[in-house]
Amino acid sequence: MKRGALVATILGVILFGGAIIVADAYLFLNRPALAAGRTVFFDIPVGASFNEIAQRLARRGLLTRYAYWIGMARLQGKAQSLKAGEYRLQGPLTPQRLLDHLVTGTTRQFSLTLVEGWTFKQVMDALARHPRIEMTVNDPADVMTALGEPGAHPEGWFFPDTYYFPRGTTDIEFLRRSHESMRRQLAELWDKRDPGLPLKTPYEALILASIVEKETATRAERPIIAGVFIARLDMDMRLQTDPTIVYGLSDSYGGDIRSSDLRGDTPYNTYIHKGLTPTPIAMPSGASLAAVLHPATTDALFFVAKPDGSHHFSATYDEHRAAVIEYQVGGDASRYGAGTK
């Protein structure tokens, strides 16, 4: 074969092969990687290389020619822009749309609700049980240190709400959002507080709000209960509230408060110690924070729970004693505090 014919043959083969490759690539890029109506959950681990991600997609049946996809991503300068996380991929999805989806980082979101009135221990237990949260600390002191407040007590400093987050979120990342939310809302409410309150700092407001939170789940009663406690603080009366006893007993609480518990000298026993407890006793809601900073004006100094969960409020001890006898039949008649249960 003459040299010219040989060159022409080689060029023809190259051009023909190139045309086949171009056609194959075109079909690949325009054929759905994920068919309509199909949903796939796909995880990109932290630290995974782009080639590893492409191979994982191929193993899941999402890329038939992952080399083409790699080339496309590199030509577009997106090969280093994929974000770690768990994705919910929903068809129809072409290779290009798949790439764009992984670059924008719209990862699947998970949720966890911190419930009003939970203690910090309950918060940490809930984080530890969540399968998509990575636990990094156990000691409460380490939590507050990680949040930039070494030495602070963590109780009450996290705002109860529902939070959304991607897979792999750490406990500290989660808690930082909740902590910042509590600090922000407490600061805003403190700046607008009623004048003349016997609360010297936002932290004292946080403590009292946590007590109000544990006293009632009825939103409408919170300002009244806050008003009772504010009045007692103004008069230098003991708060005498059962939830503080329960918190002070901690794991030794058996479900009922005994007469001996009321005499136990814990820092949280408001039956023997005047003023507020050393720390909050739970996470207060925004409603409880607002209640202690805008308490209702009331002449009541006592309240007792009724069978339906609401409370009877009394201005005098005699009225309160009669209410306890009426609503707490069989209860311990030796105690008649502000929040006798």
Secondary structure, DSSP 8 states (H G I E B T S, - for coil): --HHHHHHHHHHHHHHHHHHHHHHHHHHHHS-SB-TT-EEEEEE-TT--HHHHHHHHHHTTS-SSHHHHHHHHHHTT-TT----EEEEEESSB-HHHHHHHHHHT---EEEEE--TT--HHHHHHHHHH-TTEE-----HHHHHHHTT-TT---TT-S--SEEEEETTEEHHHHHHHHHHHHHHHHHHHHHT--TT-S--SHHHHHHHHHHHHHH-S-GGGHHHHHHHHHHHHHTT-----HHHHHHHHGGG--SS--HHHHH---TT-TTTS-S--SS-SS---HHHHHHHHS-------EEEE-TTS-EEEESSHHHHHHHHHHHSTTS-TT---TEE-
